[in-house]
Amino acid sequence: MYGYKRQRKMRQMAEINVVPYIDVMLVLLVIFMVTAPLLTEGVKVDLVKADAQPIDSKELEPVILSVDDQGKYFIDREAKEPEAVRAYAAAVLRRNPKVEFMVRGDKDVAYEAVVNAMVLLQQAGVPSVGLITDPEGS
């Protein structure tokens, strides 16, 4: 009996260590939480508060002309000169005459800059322009 070694059967372990997966998911969550707010707003514009009803969105996404607090014009987060705004609006209208145009004006910008933005769109042939405001309480 002394020379006999008893063999143990090794059972296979059917567990998965999920700690590394949790670590990776937490890192991804932090990355998305940090980058998501940066993707939503390209131009910092403090909107005027107004008690107005939102417009029903149609099948076409509107073209939004933003006027920042310095009076500069932006379309799709890209700075544009007044002539470029007029040319861009005219080109969009030629492609699709039913597209809507909206103006986002910073609350600290001179009223004249917002009116000039609307005039630029009118000179390009835009039939009507909407104004984007921040709903009261948000």
DRENDO-1510 file (C-alpha; in Angstrom, 1 decimal, always signed):
<recs>
REC; n; res; u; v; w
REC; 1; MET; +0.0; +0.0; +0.0 .
REC; 2; TYR; +2.9; +2.3; +0.4 .
REC; 3; GLY; +3.9; +2.3; -3.3 .
REC; 4; TYR; +0.4; +2.9; -4.5 .
REC; 5; LYS; -0.5; +6.5; -5.4 .
REC; 6; ARG; -4.0; +7.4; -5.4 .
REC; 7; GLN; -5.0; +9.3; -8.5 .
REC; 8; ARG; -7.4; +12.1; -8.2 .
REC; 9; LYS; -9.7; +12.9; -11.0 .
REC; 10; MET; -9.5; +16.6; -11.9 .
REC; 11; ARG; -12.9; +18.0; -12.5 .
REC; 12; GLN; -13.1; +20.7; -15.1 .
REC; 13; MET; -14.1; +24.1; -13.8 .
REC; 14; ALA; -17.0; +25.6; -15.7 .
REC; 15; GLU; -16.6; +29.2; -14.5 .
REC; 16; ILE; -15.7; +32.3; -16.5 .
REC; 17; ASN; -13.8; +35.1; -14.9 .
REC; 18; VAL; -15.9; +38.2; -15.8 .
REC; 19; VAL; -13.9; +40.8; -14.0 .
REC; 20; PRO; -11.8; +41.8; -17.0 .
REC; 21; TYR; -14.9; +42.2; -19.1 .
REC; 22; ILE; -16.5; +44.4; -16.5 .
REC; 23; ASP; -13.3; +46.6; -16.4 .
REC; 24; VAL; -13.4; +47.0; -20.2 .
REC; 25; MET; -17.1; +47.9; -20.1 .
REC; 26; LEU; -16.6; +50.5; -17.4 .
REC; 27; VAL; -13.8; +52.1; -19.4 .
REC; 28; LEU; -16.0; +52.2; -22.5 .
REC; 29; LEU; -18.9; +53.7; -20.5 .
REC; 30; VAL; -16.6; +56.5; -19.2 .
REC; 31; ILE; -15.4; +57.2; -22.8 .
REC; 32; PHE; -19.0; +57.5; -24.1 .
REC; 33; MET; -20.1; +59.6; -21.2 .
REC; 34; VAL; -17.2; +62.1; -21.8 .
REC; 35; THR; -17.6; +62.2; -25.6 .
REC; 36; ALA; -21.4; +62.3; -25.9 .
REC; 37; PRO; -21.9; +65.9; -24.8 .
REC; 38; LEU; -19.2; +67.0; -27.2 .
REC; 39; LEU; -21.0; +65.5; -30.1 .
REC; 40; THR; -24.4; +67.2; -29.5 .
REC; 41; GLU; -23.3; +70.8; -29.7 .
REC; 42; GLY; -20.8; +72.2; -32.1 .
REC; 43; VAL; -21.2; +75.9; -31.6 .
REC; 44; LYS; -21.9; +77.3; -28.2 .
REC; 45; VAL; -25.1; +79.4; -28.4 .
REC; 46; ASP; -27.1; +80.5; -25.4 .
REC; 47; LEU; -30.7; +80.5; -26.7 .
REC; 48; VAL; -33.4; +83.0; -25.8 .
REC; 49; LYS; -36.0; +81.5; -23.5 .
REC; 50; ALA; -39.5; +81.5; -25.0 .
REC; 51; ASP; -42.8; +79.9; -24.3 .
REC; 52; ALA; -43.5; +78.5; -27.8 .
REC; 53; GLN; -44.7; +75.2; -29.1 .
REC; 54; PRO; -42.2; +73.0; -31.0 .
REC; 55; ILE; -42.7; +72.6; -34.7 .
REC; 56; ASP; -43.5; +69.2; -36.0 .
REC; 57; SER; -40.5; +67.8; -37.8 .
REC; 58; LYS; -41.1; +66.7; -41.3 .
REC; 59; GLU; -39.2; +64.1; -43.3 .
REC; 60; LEU; -36.4; +66.6; -44.1 .
REC; 61; GLU; -33.9; +67.8; -41.6 .
REC; 62; PRO; -33.9; +71.6; -41.5 .
REC; 63; VAL; -30.8; +73.7; -42.3 .
REC; 64; ILE; -29.8; +75.5; -39.1 .
REC; 65; LEU; -27.9; +78.8; -39.3 .
REC; 66; SER; -26.3; +79.6; -35.9 .
REC; 67; VAL; -25.2; +83.1; -34.9 .
REC; 68; ASP; -22.8; +83.0; -31.9 .
REC; 69; ASP; -22.3; +85.7; -29.3 .
REC; 70; GLN; -19.6; +87.3; -31.6 .
REC; 71; GLY; -22.0; +87.6; -34.5 .
REC; 72; LYS; -20.3; +84.9; -36.6 .
REC; 73; TYR; -22.3; +82.6; -38.8 .
REC; 74; PHE; -22.1; +78.8; -38.6 .
REC; 75; ILE; -23.8; +76.1; -40.6 .
REC; 76; ASP; -23.2; +72.5; -39.5 .
REC; 77; ARG; -20.5; +73.6; -37.0 .
REC; 78; GLU; -18.6; +75.3; -39.8 .
REC; 79; ALA; -17.9; +79.0; -39.8 .
REC; 80; LYS; -19.2; +80.8; -42.9 .
REC; 81; GLU; -18.9; +84.3; -44.3 .
REC; 82; PRO; -22.1; +86.1; -45.3 .
REC; 83; GLU; -21.6; +85.4; -49.0 .
REC; 84; ALA; -20.9; +81.7; -48.3 .
REC; 85; VAL; -24.1; +81.5; -46.3 .
REC; 86; ARG; -26.1; +83.0; -49.2 .
REC; 87; ALA; -24.5; +80.7; -51.7 .
REC; 88; TYR; -25.0; +77.6; -49.5 .
REC; 89; ALA; -28.7; +78.4; -48.9 .
REC; 90; ALA; -29.3; +78.9; -52.6 .
REC; 91; ALA; -27.6; +75.6; -53.5 .
REC; 92; VAL; -29.7; +73.7; -50.9 .
REC; 93; LEU; -32.9; +75.3; -52.2 .
REC; 94; ARG; -32.0; +74.3; -55.8 .
REC; 95; ARG; -31.6; +70.7; -54.7 .
REC; 96; ASN; -34.7; +70.6; -52.5 .
REC; 97; PRO; -37.1; +73.6; -52.4 .
REC; 98; LYS; -39.1; +72.1; -49.5 .
REC; 99; VAL; -36.2; +72.2; -47.0 .
REC; 100; GLU; -36.8; +74.4; -43.9 .
REC; 101; PHE; -34.3; +77.0; -42.7 .
REC; 102; MET; -33.9; +77.9; -39.0 .
REC; 103; VAL; -31.8; +80.5; -37.2 .
REC; 104; ARG; -30.3; +79.9; -33.8 .
REC; 105; GLY; -29.2; +83.3; -32.3 .
REC; 106; ASP; -27.2; +83.6; -29.1 .
REC; 107; LYS; -29.1; +85.6; -26.5 .
REC; 108; ASP; -26.1; +87.9; -26.0 .
REC; 109; VAL; -25.6; +88.8; -29.7 .
REC; 110; ALA; -26.9; +92.0; -31.2 .
REC; 111; TYR; -30.4; +91.8; -32.6 .
REC; 112; GLU; -29.0; +93.2; -35.8 .
REC; 113; ALA; -26.8; +90.1; -36.4 .
REC; 114; VAL; -29.8; +87.8; -36.2 .
REC; 115; VAL; -31.8; +90.0; -38.6 .
REC; 116; ASN; -28.9; +90.1; -41.0 .
REC; 117; ALA; -28.8; +86.2; -40.9 .
REC; 118; MET; -32.5; +86.2; -41.9 .
REC; 119; VAL; -31.9; +88.7; -44.6 .
REC; 120; LEU; -29.0; +86.6; -46.0 .
REC; 121; LEU; -31.4; +83.6; -46.2 .
REC; 122; GLN; -34.1; +85.8; -47.8 .
REC; 123; GLN; -31.6; +87.0; -50.4 .
REC; 124; ALA; -30.8; +83.4; -51.2 .
REC; 125; GLY; -34.5; +82.8; -52.0 .
REC; 126; VAL; -35.6; +81.1; -48.7 .
REC; 127; PRO; -39.4; +81.7; -48.5 .
REC; 128; SER; -39.7; +81.5; -44.7 .
REC; 129; VAL; -37.3; +81.3; -41.8 .
REC; 130; GLY; -37.9; +79.9; -38.3 .
REC; 131; LEU; -36.3; +80.9; -35.1 .
REC; 132; ILE; -35.0; +78.4; -32.6 .
REC; 133; THR; -35.5; +79.3; -28.9 .
REC; 134; ASP; -34.8; +77.5; -25.7 .
REC; 135; PRO; -38.1; +76.3; -24.0 .
REC; 136; GLU; -38.7; +78.0; -20.7 .
REC; 137; GLY; -37.5; +76.0; -17.8 .
REC; 138; SER; -34.8; +74.0; -19.5 .
</recs>
